[in-house]
Amino acid sequence: MLKYAIIFALISLVAGVLGFTGVAGASAAIAKFFFVLFLIVAVVFIVLAALGIGAARKAIR
């Protein structure tokens, strides 16, 4: 997801420089969405790892 956020951010920058403001705005919105989604998933996995839930718990047994 972070990869897609970076790709859409770069598309947004290039489109903005070339004057395609509609494409730049849409790409920026998509990049923000993917970045926020990445952050949410990362926090969930960090919490699960801290609680010992999932694959880490199975590896300990």
PDB file of N, CA, C and O in Angstrom:
ATOM      1  N   MET A   1       0.808  -1.193   0.000  1.00  0.00           N
ATOM      2  CA  MET A   1       0.000   0.000   0.000  1.00  0.00           C
ATOM      3  C   MET A   1       0.853   1.260   0.000  1.00  0.00           C
ATOM      4  O   MET A   1       0.538   2.245  -0.667  1.00  0.00           O
ATOM      5  N   LEU A   2       1.928   1.208   0.753  1.00  0.00           N
ATOM      6  CA  LEU A   2       2.819   2.372   0.774  1.00  0.00           C
ATOM      7  C   LEU A   2       3.418   2.607  -0.607  1.00  0.00           C
ATOM      8  O   LEU A   2       3.632   3.747  -1.019  1.00  0.00           O
ATOM      9  N   LYS A   3       3.681   1.523  -1.308  1.00  0.00           N
ATOM     10  CA  LYS A   3       4.217   1.631  -2.671  1.00  0.00           C
ATOM     11  C   LYS A   3       3.242   2.381  -3.568  1.00  0.00           C
ATOM     12  O   LYS A   3       3.648   3.258  -4.331  1.00  0.00           O
ATOM     13  N   TYR A   4       1.957   2.040  -3.480  1.00  0.00           N
ATOM     14  CA  TYR A   4       0.949   2.712  -4.298  1.00  0.00           C
ATOM     15  C   TYR A   4       0.787   4.172  -3.898  1.00  0.00           C
ATOM     16  O   TYR A   4       0.567   5.030  -4.754  1.00  0.00           O
ATOM     17  N   ALA A   5       0.894   4.460  -2.602  1.00  0.00           N
ATOM     18  CA  ALA A   5       0.803   5.847  -2.147  1.00  0.00           C
ATOM     19  C   ALA A   5       1.934   6.683  -2.740  1.00  0.00           C
ATOM     20  O   ALA A   5       1.713   7.814  -3.172  1.00  0.00           O
ATOM     21  N   ILE A   6       3.135   6.129  -2.760  1.00  0.00           N
ATOM     22  CA  ILE A   6       4.280   6.847  -3.333  1.00  0.00           C
ATOM     23  C   ILE A   6       4.110   7.024  -4.839  1.00  0.00           C
ATOM     24  O   ILE A   6       4.411   8.089  -5.380  1.00  0.00           O
ATOM     25  N   ILE A   7       3.627   5.980  -5.517  1.00  0.00           N
ATOM     26  CA  ILE A   7       3.420   6.076  -6.969  1.00  0.00           C
ATOM     27  C   ILE A   7       2.411   7.169  -7.296  1.00  0.00           C
ATOM     28  O   ILE A   7       2.653   7.994  -8.177  1.00  0.00           O
ATOM     29  N   PHE A   8       1.275   7.181  -6.590  1.00  0.00           N
ATOM     30  CA  PHE A   8       0.257   8.195  -6.869  1.00  0.00           C
ATOM     31  C   PHE A   8       0.728   9.594  -6.478  1.00  0.00           C
ATOM     32  O   PHE A   8       0.334  10.572  -7.114  1.00  0.00           O
ATOM     33  N   ALA A   9       1.562   9.709  -5.446  1.00  0.00           N
ATOM     34  CA  ALA A   9       2.115  11.014  -5.094  1.00  0.00           C
ATOM     35  C   ALA A   9       3.025  11.529  -6.208  1.00  0.00           C
ATOM     36  O   ALA A   9       2.994  12.714  -6.538  1.00  0.00           O
ATOM     37  N   LEU A  10       3.825  10.648  -6.779  1.00  0.00           N
ATOM     38  CA  LEU A  10       4.697  11.045  -7.889  1.00  0.00           C
ATOM     39  C   LEU A  10       3.879  11.418  -9.130  1.00  0.00           C
ATOM     40  O   LEU A  10       4.199  12.384  -9.822  1.00  0.00           O
ATOM     41  N   ILE A  11       2.830  10.651  -9.405  1.00  0.00           N
ATOM     42  CA  ILE A  11       1.952  10.993 -10.532  1.00  0.00           C
ATOM     43  C   ILE A  11       1.334  12.366 -10.310  1.00  0.00           C
ATOM     44  O   ILE A  11       1.224  13.166 -11.240  1.00  0.00           O
ATOM     45  N   SER A  12       0.935  12.631  -9.077  1.00  0.00           N
ATOM     46  CA  SER A  12       0.339  13.920  -8.743  1.00  0.00           C
ATOM     47  C   SER A  12       1.326  15.064  -8.955  1.00  0.00           C
ATOM     48  O   SER A  12       0.960  16.113  -9.484  1.00  0.00           O
ATOM     49  N   LEU A  13       2.568  14.864  -8.544  1.00  0.00           N
ATOM     50  CA  LEU A  13       3.585  15.905  -8.718  1.00  0.00           C
ATOM     51  C   LEU A  13       3.856  16.177 -10.197  1.00  0.00           C
ATOM     52  O   LEU A  13       3.924  17.332 -10.618  1.00  0.00           O
ATOM     53  N   VAL A  14       4.010  15.117 -10.974  1.00  0.00           N
ATOM     54  CA  VAL A  14       4.288  15.281 -12.401  1.00  0.00           C
ATOM     55  C   VAL A  14       3.103  15.944 -13.102  1.00  0.00           C
ATOM     56  O   VAL A  14       3.292  16.837 -13.928  1.00  0.00           O
ATOM     57  N   ALA A  15       1.890  15.513 -12.777  1.00  0.00           N
ATOM     58  CA  ALA A  15       0.701  16.100 -13.404  1.00  0.00           C
ATOM     59  C   ALA A  15       0.555  17.566 -13.012  1.00  0.00           C
ATOM     60  O   ALA A  15       0.143  18.391 -13.828  1.00  0.00           O
ATOM     61  N   GLY A  16       0.888  17.887 -11.781  1.00  0.00           N
ATOM     62  CA  GLY A  16       0.822  19.279 -11.341  1.00  0.00           C
ATOM     63  C   GLY A  16       1.814  20.157 -12.074  1.00  0.00           C
ATOM     64  O   GLY A  16       1.491  21.282 -12.457  1.00  0.00           O
ATOM     65  N   VAL A  17       3.015  19.651 -12.271  1.00  0.00           N
ATOM     66  CA  VAL A  17       4.045  20.413 -12.989  1.00  0.00           C
ATOM     67  C   VAL A  17       3.637  20.638 -14.445  1.00  0.00           C
ATOM     68  O   VAL A  17       3.900  21.695 -15.018  1.00  0.00           O
ATOM     69  N   LEU A  18       2.994  19.633 -15.032  1.00  0.00           N
ATOM     70  CA  LEU A  18       2.587  19.736 -16.432  1.00  0.00           C
ATOM     71  C   LEU A  18       1.272  20.497 -16.621  1.00  0.00           C
ATOM     72  O   LEU A  18       0.857  20.741 -17.754  1.00  0.00           O
ATOM     73  N   GLY A  19       0.619  20.868 -15.529  1.00  0.00           N
ATOM     74  CA  GLY A  19      -0.587  21.673 -15.625  1.00  0.00           C
ATOM     75  C   GLY A  19      -1.891  20.902 -15.643  1.00  0.00           C
ATOM     76  O   GLY A  19      -2.951  21.487 -15.865  1.00  0.00           O
ATOM     77  N   PHE A  20      -1.834  19.610 -15.414  1.00  0.00           N
ATOM     78  CA  PHE A  20      -3.062  18.801 -15.364  1.00  0.00           C
ATOM     79  C   PHE A  20      -3.590  18.802 -13.931  1.00  0.00           C
ATOM     80  O   PHE A  20      -3.376  17.851 -13.180  1.00  0.00           O
ATOM     81  N   THR A  21      -4.277  19.872 -13.566  1.00  0.00           N
ATOM     82  CA  THR A  21      -4.678  20.053 -12.166  1.00  0.00           C
ATOM     83  C   THR A  21      -5.723  19.028 -11.718  1.00  0.00           C
ATOM     84  O   THR A  21      -5.714  18.601 -10.564  1.00  0.00           O
ATOM     85  N   GLY A  22      -6.617  18.634 -12.618  1.00  0.00           N
ATOM     86  CA  GLY A  22      -7.624  17.639 -12.247  1.00  0.00           C
ATOM     87  C   GLY A  22      -7.003  16.299 -11.931  1.00  0.00           C
ATOM     88  O   GLY A  22      -7.355  15.656 -10.942  1.00  0.00           O
ATOM     89  N   VAL A  23      -6.082  15.882 -12.772  1.00  0.00           N
ATOM     90  CA  VAL A  23      -5.380  14.610 -12.555  1.00  0.00           C
ATOM     91  C   VAL A  23      -4.518  14.699 -11.301  1.00  0.00           C
ATOM     92  O   VAL A  23      -4.435  13.740 -10.534  1.00  0.00           O
ATOM     93  N   ALA A  24      -3.882  15.839 -11.091  1.00  0.00           N
ATOM     94  CA  ALA A  24      -3.026  16.014  -9.917  1.00  0.00           C
ATOM     95  C   ALA A  24      -3.849  15.924  -8.634  1.00  0.00           C
ATOM     96  O   ALA A  24      -3.429  15.288  -7.667  1.00  0.00           O
ATOM     97  N   GLY A  25      -5.005  16.552  -8.625  1.00  0.00           N
ATOM     98  CA  GLY A  25      -5.855  16.512  -7.430  1.00  0.00           C
ATOM     99  C   GLY A  25      -6.371  15.117  -7.133  1.00  0.00           C
ATOM    100  O   GLY A  25      -6.383  14.681  -5.982  1.00  0.00           O
ATOM    101  N   ALA A  26      -6.796  14.423  -8.176  1.00  0.00           N
ATOM    102  CA  ALA A  26      -7.294  13.060  -7.992  1.00  0.00           C
ATOM    103  C   ALA A  26      -6.182  12.123  -7.524  1.00  0.00           C
ATOM    104  O   ALA A  26      -6.394  11.291  -6.641  1.00  0.00           O
ATOM    105  N   SER A  27      -5.018  12.257  -8.108  1.00  0.00           N
ATOM    106  CA  SER A  27      -3.884  11.411  -7.705  1.00  0.00           C
ATOM    107  C   SER A  27      -3.463  11.702  -6.274  1.00  0.00           C
ATOM    108  O   SER A  27      -3.110  10.784  -5.534  1.00  0.00           O
ATOM    109  N   ALA A  28      -3.495  12.951  -5.883  1.00  0.00           N
ATOM    110  CA  ALA A  28      -3.143  13.313  -4.507  1.00  0.00           C
ATOM    111  C   ALA A  28      -4.145  12.725  -3.518  1.00  0.00           C
ATOM    112  O   ALA A  28      -3.761  12.255  -2.447  1.00  0.00           O
ATOM    113  N   ALA A  29      -5.421  12.751  -3.872  1.00  0.00           N
ATOM    114  CA  ALA A  29      -6.438  12.172  -2.994  1.00  0.00           C
ATOM    115  C   ALA A  29      -6.258  10.662  -2.852  1.00  0.00           C
ATOM    116  O   ALA A  29      -6.397  10.115  -1.758  1.00  0.00           O
ATOM    117  N   ILE A  30      -5.953  10.001  -3.950  1.00  0.00           N
ATOM    118  CA  ILE A  30      -5.721   8.550  -3.906  1.00  0.00           C
ATOM    119  C   ILE A  30      -4.480   8.244  -3.075  1.00  0.00           C
ATOM    120  O   ILE A  30      -4.477   7.291  -2.296  1.00  0.00           O
ATOM    121  N   ALA A  31      -3.432   9.038  -3.232  1.00  0.00           N
ATOM    122  CA  ALA A  31      -2.202   8.830  -2.455  1.00  0.00           C
ATOM    123  C   ALA A  31      -2.471   9.005  -0.964  1.00  0.00           C
ATOM    124  O   ALA A  31      -1.973   8.225  -0.152  1.00  0.00           O
ATOM    125  N   LYS A  32      -3.248  10.012  -0.595  1.00  0.00           N
ATOM    126  CA  LYS A  32      -3.596  10.219   0.822  1.00  0.00           C
ATOM    127  C   LYS A  32      -4.381   9.028   1.365  1.00  0.00           C
ATOM    128  O   LYS A  32      -4.128   8.566   2.478  1.00  0.00           O
ATOM    129  N   PHE A  33      -5.332   8.537   0.577  1.00  0.00           N
ATOM    130  CA  PHE A  33      -6.135   7.396   1.002  1.00  0.00           C
ATOM    131  C   PHE A  33      -5.257   6.176   1.266  1.00  0.00           C
ATOM    132  O   PHE A  33      -5.386   5.539   2.312  1.00  0.00           O
ATOM    133  N   PHE A  34      -4.364   5.840   0.329  1.00  0.00           N
ATOM    134  CA  PHE A  34      -3.500   4.680   0.504  1.00  0.00           C
ATOM    135  C   PHE A  34      -2.542   4.854   1.676  1.00  0.00           C
ATOM    136  O   PHE A  34      -2.243   3.886   2.375  1.00  0.00           O
ATOM    137  N   PHE A  35      -2.055   6.073   1.900  1.00  0.00           N
ATOM    138  CA  PHE A  35      -1.136   6.299   3.006  1.00  0.00           C
ATOM    139  C   PHE A  35      -1.850   6.131   4.343  1.00  0.00           C
ATOM    140  O   PHE A  35      -1.305   5.523   5.265  1.00  0.00           O
ATOM    141  N   VAL A  36      -3.054   6.660   4.454  1.00  0.00           N
ATOM    142  CA  VAL A  36      -3.816   6.506   5.700  1.00  0.00           C
ATOM    143  C   VAL A  36      -4.164   5.038   5.919  1.00  0.00           C
ATOM    144  O   VAL A  36      -4.085   4.545   7.045  1.00  0.00           O
ATOM    145  N   LEU A  37      -4.543   4.342   4.863  1.00  0.00           N
ATOM    146  CA  LEU A  37      -4.832   2.915   4.972  1.00  0.00           C
ATOM    147  C   LEU A  37      -3.592   2.143   5.420  1.00  0.00           C
ATOM    148  O   LEU A  37      -3.688   1.241   6.252  1.00  0.00           O
ATOM    149  N   PHE A  38      -2.440   2.491   4.876  1.00  0.00           N
ATOM    150  CA  PHE A  38      -1.180   1.866   5.295  1.00  0.00           C
ATOM    151  C   PHE A  38      -0.915   2.103   6.779  1.00  0.00           C
ATOM    152  O   PHE A  38      -0.527   1.183   7.499  1.00  0.00           O
ATOM    153  N   LEU A  39      -1.126   3.341   7.236  1.00  0.00           N
ATOM    154  CA  LEU A  39      -0.892   3.645   8.647  1.00  0.00           C
ATOM    155  C   LEU A  39      -1.819   2.856   9.561  1.00  0.00           C
ATOM    156  O   LEU A  39      -1.389   2.358  10.601  1.00  0.00           O
ATOM    157  N   ILE A  40      -3.082   2.738   9.184  1.00  0.00           N
ATOM    158  CA  ILE A  40      -4.045   1.990   9.999  1.00  0.00           C
ATOM    159  C   ILE A  40      -3.646   0.523  10.089  1.00  0.00           C
ATOM    160  O   ILE A  40      -3.645  -0.057  11.175  1.00  0.00           O
ATOM    161  N   VAL A  41      -3.310  -0.074   8.961  1.00  0.00           N
ATOM    162  CA  VAL A  41      -2.917  -1.485   8.957  1.00  0.00           C
ATOM    163  C   VAL A  41      -1.625  -1.688   9.742  1.00  0.00           C
ATOM    164  O   VAL A  41      -1.494  -2.675  10.466  1.00  0.00           O
ATOM    165  N   ALA A  42      -0.679  -0.777   9.611  1.00  0.00           N
ATOM    166  CA  ALA A  42       0.588  -0.890  10.350  1.00  0.00           C
ATOM    167  C   ALA A  42       0.342  -0.828  11.851  1.00  0.00           C
ATOM    168  O   ALA A  42       0.926  -1.607  12.604  1.00  0.00           O
ATOM    169  N   VAL A  43      -0.509   0.083  12.295  1.00  0.00           N
ATOM    170  CA  VAL A  43      -0.809   0.195  13.730  1.00  0.00           C
ATOM    171  C   VAL A  43      -1.503  -1.062  14.234  1.00  0.00           C
ATOM    172  O   VAL A  43      -1.194  -1.539  15.326  1.00  0.00           O
ATOM    173  N   VAL A  44      -2.431  -1.603  13.459  1.00  0.00           N
ATOM    174  CA  VAL A  44      -3.114  -2.831  13.866  1.00  0.00           C
ATOM    175  C   VAL A  44      -2.114  -3.966  14.023  1.00  0.00           C
ATOM    176  O   VAL A  44      -2.170  -4.702  15.008  1.00  0.00           O
ATOM    177  N   PHE A  45      -1.208  -4.121  13.080  1.00  0.00           N
ATOM    178  CA  PHE A  45      -0.220  -5.191  13.179  1.00  0.00           C
ATOM    179  C   PHE A  45       0.753  -4.972  14.335  1.00  0.00           C
ATOM    180  O   PHE A  45       1.171  -5.938  14.974  1.00  0.00           O
ATOM    181  N   ILE A  46       1.112  -3.749  14.609  1.00  0.00           N
ATOM    182  CA  ILE A  46       1.997  -3.465  15.748  1.00  0.00           C
ATOM    183  C   ILE A  46       1.309  -3.823  17.058  1.00  0.00           C
ATOM    184  O   ILE A  46       1.926  -4.410  17.947  1.00  0.00           O
ATOM    185  N   VAL A  47       0.031  -3.471  17.179  1.00  0.00           N
ATOM    186  CA  VAL A  47      -0.726  -3.806  18.393  1.00  0.00           C
ATOM    187  C   VAL A  47      -0.862  -5.314  18.535  1.00  0.00           C
ATOM    188  O   VAL A  47      -0.684  -5.852  19.628  1.00  0.00           O
ATOM    189  N   LEU A  48      -1.174  -6.001  17.445  1.00  0.00           N
ATOM    190  CA  LEU A  48      -1.296  -7.457  17.510  1.00  0.00           C
ATOM    191  C   LEU A  48       0.035  -8.112  17.887  1.00  0.00           C
ATOM    192  O   LEU A  48       0.058  -9.079  18.649  1.00  0.00           O
ATOM    193  N   ALA A  49       1.118  -7.597  17.367  1.00  0.00           N
ATOM    194  CA  ALA A  49       2.438  -8.146  17.717  1.00  0.00           C
ATOM    195  C   ALA A  49       2.761  -7.884  19.183  1.00  0.00           C
ATOM    196  O   ALA A  49       3.337  -8.740  19.854  1.00  0.00           O
ATOM    197  N   ALA A  50       2.396  -6.713  19.683  1.00  0.00           N
ATOM    198  CA  ALA A  50       2.664  -6.387  21.089  1.00  0.00           C
ATOM    199  C   ALA A  50       1.845  -7.265  22.027  1.00  0.00           C
ATOM    200  O   ALA A  50       2.301  -7.607  23.117  1.00  0.00           O
ATOM    201  N   LEU A  51       0.641  -7.629  21.607  1.00  0.00           N
ATOM    202  CA  LEU A  51      -0.213  -8.485  22.422  1.00  0.00           C
ATOM    203  C   LEU A  51       0.127  -9.957  22.273  1.00  0.00           C
ATOM    204  O   LEU A  51      -0.364 -10.790  23.034  1.00  0.00           O
ATOM    205  N   GLY A  52       0.959 -10.279  21.307  1.00  0.00           N
ATOM    206  CA  GLY A  52       1.355 -11.669  21.097  1.00  0.00           C
ATOM    207  C   GLY A  52       0.304 -12.483  20.382  1.00  0.00           C
ATOM    208  O   GLY A  52       0.218 -13.696  20.572  1.00  0.00           O
ATOM    209  N   ILE A  53      -0.492 -11.831  19.566  1.00  0.00           N
ATOM    210  CA  ILE A  53      -1.552 -12.519  18.830  1.00  0.00           C
ATOM    211  C   ILE A  53      -1.066 -12.800  17.418  1.00  0.00           C
ATOM    212  O   ILE A  53      -0.442 -11.939  16.796  1.00  0.00           O
ATOM    213  N   GLY A  54      -1.343 -13.988  16.905  1.00  0.00           N
ATOM    214  CA  GLY A  54      -1.025 -14.311  15.523  1.00  0.00           C
ATOM    215  C   GLY A  54       0.176 -15.214  15.392  1.00  0.00           C
ATOM    216  O   GLY A  54       0.400 -16.096  16.221  1.00  0.00           O
ATOM    217  N   ALA A  55       0.942 -14.990  14.352  1.00  0.00           N
ATOM    218  CA  ALA A  55       2.053 -15.881  14.012  1.00  0.00           C
ATOM    219  C   ALA A  55       3.152 -15.855  15.079  1.00  0.00           C
ATOM    220  O   ALA A  55       3.793 -16.875  15.330  1.00  0.00           O
ATOM    221  N   ALA A  56       3.371 -14.702  15.706  1.00  0.00           N
ATOM    222  CA  ALA A  56       4.411 -14.631  16.735  1.00  0.00           C
ATOM    223  C   ALA A  56       4.083 -15.528  17.914  1.00  0.00           C
ATOM    224  O   ALA A  56       4.972 -16.159  18.486  1.00  0.00           O
ATOM    225  N   ARG A  57       2.818 -15.586  18.276  1.00  0.00           N
ATOM    226  CA  ARG A  57       2.399 -16.431  19.399  1.00  0.00           C
ATOM    227  C   ARG A  57       2.587 -17.905  19.063  1.00  0.00           C
ATOM    228  O   ARG A  57       3.008 -18.686  19.916  1.00  0.00           O
ATOM    229  N   LYS A  58       2.279 -18.290  17.833  1.00  0.00           N
ATOM    230  CA  LYS A  58       2.439 -19.673  17.414  1.00  0.00           C
ATOM    231  C   LYS A  58       3.915 -20.063  17.362  1.00  0.00           C
ATOM    232  O   LYS A  58       4.263 -21.211  17.640  1.00  0.00           O
ATOM    233  N   ALA A  59       4.773 -19.127  17.012  1.00  0.00           N
ATOM    234  CA  ALA A  59       6.208 -19.415  16.915  1.00  0.00           C
ATOM    235  C   ALA A  59       6.818 -19.638  18.293  1.00  0.00           C
ATOM    236  O   ALA A  59       7.783 -20.390  18.432  1.00  0.00           O
ATOM    237  N   ILE A  60       6.267 -18.993  19.301  1.00  0.00           N
ATOM    238  CA  ILE A  60       6.801 -19.120  20.654  1.00  0.00           C
ATOM    239  C   ILE A  60       6.507 -20.491  21.225  1.00  0.00           C
ATOM    240  O   ILE A  60       7.327 -21.036  21.964  1.00  0.00           O
ATOM    241  N   ARG A  61       5.357 -21.063  20.902  1.00  0.00           N
ATOM    242  CA  ARG A  61       4.962 -22.378  21.452  1.00  0.00           C
ATOM    243  C   ARG A  61       5.790 -23.480  20.933  1.00  0.00           C
ATOM    244  O   ARG A  61       5.580 -24.636  21.300  1.00  0.00           O
TER     245      ARG A  61
END
